[in-house]
């Protein structure tokens, strides 16, 4: 039952009356509706309720890979390497672009305008910092707010950062979520790729069944990494297994080509054309949904101090391979398997020269000075290098020690100033018991407010009818490059699922708008009019007058169910489709051979037309509710 629903609807929502469209062969709409309660109780289907009470049913997204794993499909023949012409090479990767956006935001801040959008200058610089390009994803025609402000590649990166709760939107600025960062950056590359790809599958695919099936077909095991395949062959394989009945929709070939171009921009495959100019592709690194982190992972392992890169200073823990390489010329070589947690600290106190298979950073006095502004002293920089590198050259060690003696011996700090309009107001403020210990008076009308206490001070002043204007306070765009402290003890937000109110892009199903429901549809809804149907129609094979026989057939057609017919002494199953004529009527449908020894029902070839005098007795068949 679930596989029939999967073939017809993929992961898209459907109404109860549309369920009949999944019926085929000996499987009727009544069979599917009778199975609906059991499928809901077992979690193979889920439901949401619209505001006016209408129900929508769907296969939960996490069930789709399992259903694809049970789907037989022909193995595709690879293209000869010489037959493919490379058009678009795989980029450095979507996970790396998210990382670069996070580090840029940490160093520069993300102030917003009065309209709630990032400043144009920030948008241009941040978009230029990404490897993902506009032409990589323009063909997906993604919908998102402020479409005229954000270029598509930046919209995708911001959407994922917001949905994973790595960025927090505030009134005057967006800021990094220091609670979520350690958990995300502790993930392995394959885990990040799996989470990112799952997010794209959930929200970036149009609400078209053929497109939904197409993107899953592309990641099936028969498509090996490093091998070229024809997109046309992928579509033909979907037709062969019945996922696309009839001819493919006109838009499908073009949309899947644009999807492959986006996957190239995201770093997972190469896109090309074959000798006939048709699209082809070669997986470089196929995202594996089996690598999704387990939901209980936060209690142990890499997220809470048990992994090689956790615990200790910066949450980076004891030294273990892979090591970074510190060279005497102050360059630091970073192999690809070094975790993003280590790279996060390198971004805080080094200049990044290249990011490739081997990333290169440079340590300078200026970069260490900037690190001090982000809360990292030269001594802490040296400590991290000694922890994460096999060796630190003596000249590098000496330079950091010297810089430590020169930097950070004085400090300019921002403080919030509370200035009163007159001395009377100042005396009132000074006399408020609730502000005792929260203010430092530095003049007749002026007080220093410690930033952590600002919100409390504002509340007290509002109660005393002395509230300052909302625009006061330090710059909302101040950089914030948080330390990655020891294990957070919780799974990353990316693992807990998309937060609909935060995510931007919903190109496919919009289930997040509706309220989840655990209601099971009653018999009267699954089979309307059941109470009015005479019991004898369902209980036994009987002969009926022609007018009654017609009513039985009409009821079977309305319920999309079968009838048993006794023909020449043999009991057959019949699926009626429609009636022809009035007084002299016939019924058109499919005749199924009903084996008397309990074997499977075997559909007959094509449709037949029967007059009521062709059978001796009949019974309306209604499947049992699961």
C-alpha positions in Angstrom: 0.0 0.0 0.0 2.7 2.5 1.0 4.7 1.8 -2.1 1.7 2.5 -4.3 1.2 5.8 -2.5 4.9 6.5 -2.7 4.9 6.0 -6.5 2.0 8.3 -7.1 2.7 11.1 -4.6 6.4 10.8 -3.6 6.6 13.0 -0.4 4.0 15.5 -1.5 0.7 16.0 0.5 -2.6 14.7 -0.9 -6.3 14.8 0.1 -8.3 11.7 0.9 -10.2 11.9 -2.3 -7.0 11.9 -4.3 -5.9 8.6 -2.8 -7.7 6.6 -5.4 -5.2 7.9 -8.0 -2.6 5.6 -6.5 -4.7 2.5 -7.3 -3.6 0.2 -10.1 -4.0 -3.4 -11.2 -5.7 -5.4 -8.5 -5.2 -2.7 -5.9 -8.3 -0.5 -5.6 -8.9 2.9 -4.0 -10.9 1.1 -1.3 -7.9 -1.0 -0.5 -5.8 2.1 0.0 -8.4 4.0 2.1 -8.9 0.9 4.3 -5.1 0.8 4.8 -5.0 4.5 5.7 -5.7 4.2 9.5 -2.9 1.5 9.9 -0.4 3.5 7.9 -1.1 6.6 10.1 -0.8 4.7 13.3 2.5 3.1 12.2 4.0 6.4 11.1 4.4 5.4 7.5 2.0 8.3 6.8 1.5 11.5 8.7 -1.2 14.2 8.5 -1.7 17.9 9.0 -4.9 19.9 9.4 -5.7 23.1 7.5 -7.3 26.0 9.4 -10.8 25.1 8.1 -10.4 21.4 9.2 -9.4 19.8 5.8 -6.8 17.0 6.2 -3.7 16.5 4.1 -1.8 13.2 4.2 1.9 12.6 3.3 4.8 10.3 3.6 7.2 11.7 6.1 10.5 12.8 4.4 12.6 10.5 6.6 10.7 7.5 5.2 11.5 8.3 1.5 15.1 6.9 1.5 13.8 3.6 2.9 11.2 3.4 0.2 13.7 4.1 -2.5 15.9 1.4 -1.0 13.1 -1.1 -1.7 12.5 0.1 -5.3 13.9 -2.1 -8.1 15.5 -0.1 -10.9 17.7 -1.1 -13.9 21.4 -0.3 -13.5 22.4 2.5 -15.8 25.1 2.1 -18.4 27.9 4.6 -17.8 29.0 7.0 -20.5 32.5 6.7 -21.9 34.7 9.3 -20.3 35.5 10.7 -23.8 31.8 11.2 -24.5 31.4 13.8 -21.8 32.3 17.5 -22.1 32.8 19.2 -18.8 30.7 22.3 -18.5 30.7 23.0 -14.8 33.2 21.6 -12.3 32.3 20.8 -8.7 32.8 23.8 -6.4 34.6 23.7 -3.0 31.4 22.8 -1.2 28.3 24.1 0.5 29.5 23.3 4.0 32.6 25.4 3.3 30.5 28.3 2.1 28.5 28.2 5.3 31.7 28.2 7.3 33.1 31.2 5.3 29.9 33.1 5.9 30.0 32.4 9.6 33.6 33.5 10.0 32.9 36.7 7.9 29.9 37.5 10.1 32.0 36.9 13.2 34.7 39.3 12.1 32.5 42.0 10.6 29.0 41.8 12.2 25.7 41.8 10.3 23.8 45.1 10.9 20.4 45.4 9.3 18.5 48.4 7.9 15.2 49.7 9.1 13.5 47.3 6.6 15.1 44.3 8.3 17.6 43.5 5.5 21.3 43.4 5.7 23.1 46.6 4.6 23.9 46.6 0.9 27.6 46.9 1.6 27.5 43.8 3.8 25.6 41.9 1.2 28.1 42.7 -1.6 31.1 41.8 0.6 29.6 38.6 2.0 28.3 37.4 -1.4 31.8 38.0 -2.8 33.3 35.9 0.0 31.4 32.8 -1.1 32.5 30.2 -3.7 28.8 29.6 -4.8 27.9 31.7 -7.7 24.6 33.2 -8.9 24.6 31.2 -12.1 25.0 27.9 -10.1 21.4 28.2 -8.7 19.6 30.8 -10.8 17.8 28.0 -12.8 16.1 26.7 -9.6 14.0 29.8 -9.5 13.9 29.8 -5.7 11.4 32.0 -3.8 12.5 33.9 -0.8 11.8 37.2 1.0 13.5 40.4 -0.3 14.2 38.8 -3.6 15.3 42.2 -5.0 17.9 42.6 -2.2 19.7 39.3 -1.8 21.4 37.5 -4.7 20.4 33.8 -4.9 23.7 32.3 -3.8 23.7 34.5 -0.6 20.0 33.8 0.0 20.7 30.0 0.0 23.6 30.3 2.5 21.6 32.7 4.8 18.5 30.4 4.5 20.5 27.4 5.7 22.3 29.3 8.5 18.9 30.6 9.7 17.2 27.2 9.5 20.0 25.5 11.3 19.8 28.3 14.0 23.5 29.3 13.4 22.3 32.8 12.8 19.8 34.6 15.0 17.8 37.5 13.6 17.4 40.5 16.0 16.0 44.0 15.7 19.2 45.9 14.9 21.5 43.1 13.6 21.9 39.4 13.0 24.3 37.6 15.3 26.0 34.2 15.5 24.4 31.7 17.8 27.3 30.7 20.1 25.2 27.9 21.6 24.7 26.1 18.3 28.1 26.8 16.7 30.1 24.2 18.6 27.7 21.4 17.9 27.6 22.2 14.1 31.3 22.7 13.7 32.0 19.4 15.6 30.3 17.4 12.8 32.3 15.5 10.3 32.3 16.7 6.7 30.1 13.7 5.6 27.6 14.5 8.4 27.4 18.1 7.3 26.9 17.1 3.7 24.1 14.7 4.6 22.3 17.3 6.7 22.6 20.0 4.0 21.5 17.6 1.3 18.5 16.5 3.4 17.5 20.2 3.9 17.7 20.8 0.1 15.5 17.8 -0.6 12.9 18.9 1.9 12.6 22.5 0.8 14.2 23.2 -2.6 12.4 20.8 -4.9 9.2 21.9 -6.6 5.9 20.2 -5.7 6.0 17.9 -8.7 6.1 14.2 -8.3 8.4 13.6 -11.2 10.9 16.1 -9.9 10.7 14.6 -6.4 11.4 11.2 -7.8 14.1 12.5 -10.1 16.3 14.0 -7.3 16.1 10.8 -5.3 16.9 8.6 -8.3 20.1 10.6 -8.8 21.5 9.4 -5.4 20.8 5.7 -5.8 23.7 3.3 -5.2 24.0 2.2 -8.9 25.3 5.7 -9.8 28.9 5.4 -8.7 31.3 8.3 -7.9 33.8 9.2 -10.6 31.6 7.9 -13.5 29.7 9.8 -16.1 26.0 9.2 -16.6 23.4 10.5 -19.0 20.5 12.5 -17.5 18.2 11.1 -20.2 19.0 7.6 -19.0 18.1 8.6 -15.5 14.7 9.8 -16.7 14.1 6.7 -18.8 14.9 4.5 -15.8 12.1 6.3 -13.9 9.7 5.6 -16.7 10.8 1.9 -16.8 9.9 1.4 -13.1 6.7 3.3 -13.4 7.7 6.3 -11.3 6.8 8.5 -14.3 3.8 7.1 -16.1 3.6 8.1 -19.7 5.8 10.8 -21.1 7.9 12.9 -18.7 6.6 16.5 -18.1 8.1 19.0 -20.5 9.8 21.0 -17.7 11.5 17.9 -16.1 14.6 17.6 -18.3 15.4 21.3 -18.0 14.7 21.5 -14.3 16.9 18.4 -13.5 19.7 19.9 -15.6 19.5 23.1 -13.4 19.4 20.9 -10.3 22.6 19.2 -11.5 24.3 22.6 -12.0 23.3 23.6 -8.5 24.7 20.3 -7.1 28.0 21.2 -9.0 27.9 24.6 -7.3 27.3 22.9 -3.9 30.5 20.8 -4.5 29.1 17.3 -5.1 29.3 16.6 -8.8 30.6 17.7 -12.2 28.0 18.7 -14.9 28.6 18.3 -18.6 27.0 17.5 -21.9 27.3 14.3 -24.0 28.1 14.1 -27.7 24.4 15.0 -28.5 24.5 18.0 -26.3 22.3 16.4 -23.6 23.1 16.9 -19.9 25.3 14.4 -18.1 27.0 14.3 -14.7 29.7 12.7 -12.6 29.5 12.4 -8.8 32.6 13.6 -7.1 31.3 13.1 -3.6 27.7 11.8 -3.3 25.9 13.0 -0.2 25.0 9.9 1.9 21.8 10.2 3.9 22.9 7.2 5.9 25.5 9.5 7.4 23.0 11.7 9.2 24.0 12.0 12.8 21.9 10.1 15.3 19.6 12.1 17.4 21.2 10.9 20.7 24.7 11.7 19.5 25.0 14.8 21.7 25.3 12.8 24.8 28.6 11.3 23.7 31.2 11.5 21.0 32.3 14.5 19.1 29.6 16.9 20.4 30.2 16.6 24.1 33.8 15.9 24.7 34.3 12.3 23.7 35.7 12.9 20.2 39.2 13.8 19.1 38.4 17.5 18.7 36.5 18.3 21.9 37.1 19.1 25.5 39.8 21.4 26.8 40.7 24.9 25.8 38.5 26.2 23.0 36.7 22.8 23.1 39.5 21.4 20.9 40.9 18.8 23.3 44.1 16.8 23.1 46.3 16.6 20.0 45.3 13.8 17.6 45.6 13.2 13.9 45.1 14.9 11.5 47.6 17.5 12.6 48.0 21.0 11.2 51.5 21.9 10.0 53.2 25.1 11.2 56.1 26.1 9.0 59.1 28.4 9.8 57.8 31.0 7.3 54.7 31.4 9.6 52.4 29.6 7.1 50.0 27.0 8.5 49.0 24.0 6.3 45.6 22.5 7.1 44.8 19.0 5.6 41.2 18.4 4.5 40.3 16.2 7.4 41.0 18.8 10.1 37.8 19.7 11.8 35.9 23.0 11.3 36.3 23.6 15.1 40.1 23.8 14.6 39.6 25.9 11.5 37.3 28.3 13.4 40.2 29.3 15.8 42.6 29.5 12.9 40.2 32.0 11.3 40.3 34.1 14.5 44.1 34.6 14.5 45.4 34.0 11.0 45.1 35.3 7.5 43.5 32.8 5.1 45.5 32.5 1.9 43.7 29.5 0.2 41.0 27.0 0.8 41.4 23.9 -1.2 42.2 20.3 -0.6 45.1 21.7 1.5 44.1 25.1 3.1 46.8 27.6 3.8 46.8 30.2 6.6 49.5 32.8 7.5 50.3 34.0 11.0 51.3 37.7 11.3 51.7 40.2 14.0 48.6 42.1 12.6 46.5 38.9 12.6 47.5 38.1 16.2 46.6 41.7 17.1 43.2 41.3 15.5 42.8 38.0 17.4 43.3 40.0 20.6 40.4 42.1 19.7 38.4 38.9 19.4 39.4 37.7 22.8 42.4 35.5 21.9 45.8 36.4 23.5 49.1 35.5 21.8 49.7 33.0 24.6 46.4 31.3 23.8 47.3 31.2 20.1 50.6 29.5 20.9 48.8 27.0 23.2 46.4 26.1 20.4 49.2 25.6 17.9 51.1 23.4 20.4 48.0 21.3 20.9 47.0 20.9 17.3 50.4 20.7 15.5 53.0 18.1 15.6 55.6 20.8 16.2 55.9 24.5 16.4 59.1 26.0 15.0 61.3 27.9 17.5 61.1 31.2 15.6 57.3 31.0 15.5 57.2 30.3 19.2 59.6 33.2 19.9 57.6 35.6 17.8 54.3 34.8 19.6 56.0 35.2 23.0 57.4 38.6 21.9 54.0 39.7 20.5 52.5 38.6 23.8 54.8 41.1 25.6 53.8 43.9 23.2 50.1 43.3 22.7 47.2 43.6 25.1 49.0 45.5 27.9 46.3 48.3 27.6 42.7 48.0 26.7 40.0 50.3 25.4 36.6 49.1 26.4 33.1 50.3 25.4 30.7 51.2 28.2 27.1 52.2 28.1 26.5 55.8 29.4 23.2 56.7 31.1 22.9 60.5 30.8 20.1 62.3 32.6 18.5 65.5 31.3 18.9 67.3 34.6 20.2 66.7 38.1 16.7 66.1 39.5 16.3 63.1 37.2 19.8 61.9 38.2 19.1 62.1 41.9 15.9 60.0 41.3 17.9 57.4 39.4 20.5 57.3 42.1 17.8 56.8 44.8 16.1 53.8 43.1 16.8 50.7 45.3 16.4 48.3 42.3 19.4 50.0 40.6 21.8 49.6 43.6 25.0 48.0 42.3 24.0 48.2 38.7 25.2 51.8 38.0 28.4 53.7 38.6 28.0 57.4 38.9 30.7 59.4 37.1 29.2 62.9 37.2 26.2 65.0 38.4 24.0 63.7 35.5 25.9 60.6 34.2 26.2 56.9 35.1 28.1 54.0 33.6 25.9 50.9 33.0 27.6 47.5 32.6 26.3 45.9 29.3 25.0 42.7 30.9 22.8 44.7 33.2 21.4 47.1 30.5 18.2 45.2 30.0 17.5 45.1 33.8 18.3 48.8 34.1 15.9 49.7 31.3 13.1 47.8 32.9 13.6 49.6 36.2 13.7 53.0 34.5 10.5 52.2 32.5 8.7 51.4 35.8 9.9 54.7 37.2 8.7 56.5 34.0 12.3 57.4 33.1 12.8 55.0 30.2 15.6 56.1 27.7 14.9 56.0 23.9 15.2 52.6 22.3 18.0 53.7 20.0 20.5 53.9 22.8 23.3 51.4 23.4 26.5 50.2 21.7 26.8 49.5 18.0 24.6 46.6 17.0 27.1 45.7 14.3 29.9 44.9 16.7 32.0 41.8 15.6 31.4 38.7 17.7 33.7 35.8 17.1 32.7 33.4 20.0 34.9 30.9 21.5 33.9 27.3 20.9 33.7 26.2 24.5 33.5 22.6 25.7 30.7 20.3 24.5 27.3 21.9 24.4 25.5 18.7 25.5 22.9 18.9 22.7 22.6 17.9 19.1 22.9 20.6 16.5 19.7 22.4 15.4 20.3 21.0 11.9 19.7 17.5 13.3 16.6 18.5 15.2 14.9 19.5 12.0 14.2 22.8 10.1 12.5 25.5 12.1 9.8 26.7 9.7 9.6 30.2 11.2 13.3 30.7 10.6 13.8 29.2 7.1 13.3 31.3 4.0 13.0 29.0 1.1 10.0 26.6 0.6 9.9 25.7 -3.1 7.9 22.5 -2.6 5.4 21.3 0.0 4.2 23.9 2.5 3.2 21.5 5.3 4.9 23.8 7.9 2.0 26.2 7.6 -0.5 23.7 9.0 -1.1 22.0 12.3 0.1 18.4 12.7 -2.7 16.0 13.4 -2.9 12.5 14.8 -6.6 12.1 14.0 -7.6 8.8 12.3 -10.4 9.2 9.7 -13.6 7.3 10.7 -15.3 4.6 8.6 -18.0 7.1 7.6 -15.3 9.4 6.1 -13.4 6.6 4.4 -16.6 5.1 2.9 -19.3 7.7 2.8 -22.8 6.3 3.1 -21.7 3.0 4.7 -24.5 3.1 7.3 -27.2 3.3 4.5 -25.9 0.3 2.5 -28.0 -2.9 3.1 -25.9 -5.4 5.0 -26.9 -8.3 2.6 -24.9 -6.5 -0.2 -21.8 -7.1 1.8 -22.5 -10.5 3.6 -23.2 -13.1 0.9 -23.3 -13.8 -2.8 -26.9 -13.3 -4.0 -28.8 -12.8 -7.2 -30.5 -9.4 -7.5 -33.0 -7.8 -9.8 -31.3 -5.7 -12.5 -32.1 -2.4 -10.8 -30.6 -3.5 -7.5 -27.6 -5.0 -9.2 -27.0 -1.6 -10.8 -27.1 0.1 -7.4 -24.6 -2.4 -6.1 -22.3 -1.6 -9.0 -22.8 2.2 -8.5 -21.9 1.8 -4.8 -18.7 -0.2 -5.8 -17.7 2.5 -8.3 -18.3 5.3 -5.7 -16.1 3.5 -3.1 -13.6 2.4 -5.8 -13.9 -1.2 -4.5 -14.4 -4.6 -5.9 -17.4 -6.9 -6.3 -17.5 -10.7 -6.4 -19.3 -12.1 -9.4 -20.3 -15.8 -9.8 -19.8 -16.5 -13.5 -20.5 -20.0 -14.8 -20.3 -21.4 -11.3 -16.8 -19.8 -10.7 -16.3 -16.8 -8.3 -14.4 -13.9 -9.9 -13.3 -10.6 -8.6 -14.3 -7.6 -10.7 -13.2 -3.9 -10.4 -16.1 -1.8 -11.9 -15.0 1.5 -13.5 -18.2 3.0 -15.1 -21.7 2.1 -16.2 -23.1 2.4 -19.8 -26.8 2.8 -20.7 -29.9 3.1 -18.6 -32.5 0.3 -18.7 -30.3 -2.0 -20.7 -27.1 -1.2 -18.9 -23.6 -2.7 -18.8 -20.6 -2.2 -16.6 -17.0 -1.7 -17.8 -14.2 -2.8 -15.5 -11.3 -5.1 -14.9 -11.9 -8.8 -14.3 -9.5 -10.4 -11.8 -9.0 -14.2 -11.5 -9.7 -15.2 -7.9 -7.7 -18.3 -7.0 -9.6 -20.7 -4.7 -6.5 -21.8 -2.9 -5.5 -18.4 -1.6 -2.8 -17.5 -4.0 -2.3 -13.9 -5.3 -4.9 -12.2 -7.4 -3.7 -12.1 -11.0 -5.1 -9.2 -13.1 -6.6 -10.1 -16.4 -5.5 -8.3 -19.6 -7.4 -5.0 -20.2 -10.9 -4.0 -19.5 -14.1 -5.9 -20.3 -17.8 -5.0 -20.6 -20.4 -7.1 -18.8 -24.2 -7.1 -18.9 -26.0 -8.1 -15.6 -27.2 -11.4 -17.2 -23.6 -12.5 -17.4 -23.4 -13.4 -13.7 -25.6 -15.5 -11.5 -24.8 -13.8 -8.1 -22.9 -10.9 -6.8 -21.5 -9.4 -3.5 -20.0 -6.0 -2.7 -16.5 -6.4 -1.4 -15.2 -3.9 1.2 -11.7 -4.4 2.6 -11.1 -4.6 6.3 -9.8 -1.5 8.0 -6.2 -1.9 9.0 
